Amino acid sequence: MASVTDFAQLKEERRDWSDFSTVSAYIGSGPHIREGSPAHNAASIKAPVLLFHGTLDRNVRYAESTLMQSKLRAANRQVELVTFEGLDHQLEDSAARTTLLQRSDEFFTSAFAK
């Protein structure tokens, strides 16, 4: 759910924000950025993946989830992205939260029923 999938992309996304130096220092630089970024390791992911993301999320941009979805699809992995148009990171909408819970139940029941 609205998680960071590429640390280098996250750093770049924060470039025009006042917290850029803090985020950049926290993430750092080096091989751990690529090694620890799920999008760069999609082929290694074996479990089905369900992503939820609001299009107006300012904490973690929606592009993180679309990137992860495309990387998983390219690796022929099972992935589903549920998009909440016009919602932010907190999904402060009862219908969206209900959808999140229902889709999670359906996904896990189906994906792990084997």
C-alpha positions as CSV (number, residue, x, y, z in Angstrom):
1,M,0.0,0.0,0.0
2,A,1.6,3.2,-1.2
3,S,5.1,2.1,-0.6
4,V,8.4,3.2,-1.9
5,T,9.5,0.9,-4.7
6,D,12.6,2.8,-6.0
7,F,14.8,4.7,-3.6
8,A,16.6,6.7,-6.3
9,Q,13.3,7.8,-7.7
10,L,12.1,8.8,-4.2
11,K,15.2,11.0,-3.7
12,E,14.6,12.6,-7.1
13,E,10.9,13.2,-6.4
14,R,11.9,15.1,-3.2
15,R,14.3,17.4,-5.1
16,D,12.0,20.5,-5.1
17,W,10.7,19.9,-1.5
18,S,12.1,21.5,1.6
19,D,13.0,18.1,3.0
20,F,15.2,17.1,0.1
21,S,18.5,17.3,2.0
22,T,17.0,15.2,4.9
23,V,15.5,12.6,2.6
24,S,18.7,12.5,0.5
25,A,20.9,12.0,3.6
26,Y,18.6,9.4,5.1
27,I,18.6,7.3,1.9
28,G,22.2,7.9,1.2
29,S,24.0,6.7,-1.9
30,G,25.6,3.4,-2.9
31,P,24.7,-0.1,-4.0
32,H,22.0,-0.4,-1.3
33,I,19.7,1.9,-3.2
34,R,19.4,-0.5,-6.1
35,E,19.7,-3.6,-4.0
36,G,17.0,-2.5,-1.6
37,S,14.5,-1.1,-4.2
38,P,11.8,-3.6,-4.9
39,A,11.2,-2.3,-8.5
40,H,14.8,-3.2,-9.3
41,N,14.3,-6.7,-7.9
42,A,10.9,-7.5,-9.3
43,A,12.0,-10.8,-10.9
44,S,13.0,-12.1,-7.5
45,I,9.5,-11.6,-6.0
46,K,7.6,-14.9,-6.1
47,A,4.5,-14.0,-4.1
48,P,1.5,-12.3,-5.7
49,V,1.5,-8.6,-5.1
50,L,-1.5,-6.3,-4.4
51,L,-0.9,-2.6,-4.5
52,F,-3.2,0.2,-3.3
53,H,-2.5,3.9,-4.1
54,G,-4.3,7.2,-4.1
55,T,-3.5,9.4,-7.1
56,L,-3.0,12.5,-4.9
57,D,-0.6,10.9,-2.5
58,R,2.2,13.4,-1.6
59,N,4.0,11.1,0.8
60,V,4.7,8.4,-1.8
61,R,3.9,9.4,-5.4
62,Y,1.5,7.3,-7.4
63,A,4.3,6.7,-9.9
64,E,6.0,4.4,-7.4
65,S,3.1,1.9,-7.6
66,T,2.7,2.2,-11.4
67,L,6.5,1.6,-11.7
68,M,6.2,-1.5,-9.5
69,Q,3.3,-2.8,-11.4
70,S,5.1,-2.5,-14.7
71,K,8.3,-4.1,-13.4
72,L,6.3,-7.0,-12.0
73,R,4.4,-7.5,-15.2
74,A,7.6,-7.4,-17.2
75,A,8.9,-10.2,-14.9
76,N,5.7,-12.2,-15.5
77,R,4.7,-11.9,-11.9
78,Q,1.1,-11.7,-10.5
79,V,0.3,-8.1,-9.6
80,E,-2.8,-6.0,-9.1
81,L,-2.9,-2.3,-8.6
82,V,-6.0,-0.7,-7.1
83,T,-6.1,3.0,-7.8
84,F,-8.0,5.5,-5.7
85,E,-8.6,8.6,-7.8
86,G,-8.3,11.8,-6.0
87,L,-7.3,10.4,-2.6
88,D,-4.1,10.9,-0.7
89,H,-1.8,8.7,1.4
90,Q,-4.3,8.4,4.3
91,L,-7.2,7.2,2.1
92,E,-9.6,9.3,4.3
93,D,-12.7,7.9,2.6
94,S,-14.8,5.2,4.2
95,A,-15.8,3.7,0.8
96,A,-12.1,3.5,-0.2
97,R,-11.1,1.8,3.0
98,T,-14.0,-0.7,2.6
99,T,-12.8,-1.4,-0.9
100,L,-9.2,-1.8,0.4
101,L,-10.4,-4.4,2.9
102,Q,-12.7,-6.3,0.5
103,R,-10.1,-6.4,-2.3
104,S,-7.4,-7.6,0.1
105,D,-9.6,-10.4,1.3
106,E,-10.5,-11.4,-2.3
107,F,-6.9,-11.2,-3.4
108,F,-5.4,-13.2,-0.6
109,T,-8.2,-15.8,-0.6
110,S,-7.7,-16.3,-4.3
111,A,-3.9,-16.0,-4.5
112,F,-3.2,-18.3,-1.6
113,A,-6.0,-20.8,-1.9
114,K,-3.8,-23.4,-3.6
